[in-house]
Amino acid sequence: MPKVCDVCGKGPVFGHSVSHSHKASPKKWKPNLQQVKAQTEAGVRKIWACTRCLRSGKVKKAA
């Protein structure tokens, strides 16, 4: 599964998970990607889109 939204380019974000004792360990936050059938300039394609793009109407879903 790709880790990047095909519409906005949103990808994973890296940082540290900090415990109660303030010991930092590496952590990765992944975007919520959904595979949808969308109308593109190349026709109807299956793309990976984040839920923010789906909710805001940036993706024209195919019937």
Buried (B, 14 or more C-beta within 10 A) or exposed (E): EEEBBBBBEBBEEEEEEEEEEEEEEEEEEEBEBBEBEBEEEEEEEEBBBBEBBBEEEBBEEEE
